[in-house]
Amino acid sequence: MPSPSGGGDVRRAPGASDRTVRVIQWAMAGLAVLFIGGIITWITHLIRTAWRLGDVPSASIGISLVAIPVFLTLLGVILYVFVGLLGDRSER
C-alpha cells in the first residue's frame, strides 16, 4: 500500500544522518568506558598510595569495595543499552 504522501518504501539504505547517530553512540559508549575506567584506576591508585605511605587503608578499601562494583555495574548497563541500540535494526 503506498503512503499517503506519495513516498516510496519506508525502508531505505542508511543515510549520512544514520551514520552520524551511530558514530555519536559509539563515541558515548567509548567515553563511558574511559570515564569509569579512569575512576577505577584512580580508586586503585588511592589504595596503593595509602598502602605505600603506611596510612590506614580501611576507609579507602571500604569505599572501593562499594564504589568499584557499582561503577562496573553501571558500565555493564551502559554497554548493554548501547549494544542494544547499535545492534541489528532490521527487526524494527
N, C-alpha and C positions, 0 to 999 in steps of 0.2 A: 504494500500500500504506500503510495507516495505521500510525502509530508505535505501539510497544508501550505507551507511557504514555497513549495516547488523545488526544494533542495533534494539532493540525491541521498545516497545511503549515509547513515549517521557514522558508521564505522569507516575510518579512514586511516591512512598511514600517520604515524606520529609526526607532528609538525615541530617547528622550532620552539614553540611555547611548551610543548610536552617535554622536549629535551631540556629546556631551561629549568622546568619544575623538577625534573629528575636529578639534574646536577645540583640544584639547591637542596634537595632532600638528601643526597649523598653527602654534601658538604655539612649539613646539620648533623647527620649521624657521625661523621668524622670528628666534628668539633665536640660532640658529646663524649666520644671515646677519649679524645685528648684531654678534655676538661676533667673527667672522672679519673683518668689515668694519672693526671697531674696531682689531683687531690690525694690519691692513694700513695703516690710517690712522696708527697710532702709529709703525710702522716708517718710513713715508714722512716723518713729522714728524721723526724722529730723523735721517734723512739730510739733510733740509733744514736742521735746526739745526746739524749738523756742518759743512755747507757754509757757512752764514752766519757761524759762529764761526771759520772758517778752520782747523778741525780736519781731521785726515787722515780722510777718509770711507771708507778702504779696508775697515775692519772692518764698518762699517755697510752698505756696499754688498755685501760678501761674504756677510754674514748674510742680507741681504734677498734676494739672488739665490737663496738656498736656501729661506728661510722663506716668502716670498710665493707661489711656485708650489706649495709643499707645502700651505699653507693654502687656496689656491684649489682644489687637487685635493681636499682634504678637504671643502670646501664643495660641490664638484660631486658627490661621493659621497653626502654627507648629503642634498642636494636630490634626487638621483636616487632614493634609498631612500624619502624621504618622498613624492615624486610617485608612486612605485610603490605605496606604501601608501594614498595618498589617491585613487588613480585609480579607475576604474570597477570596482566589486566584483561586478558582475553575472556575471562569468565564473567566479567561485569558488563 
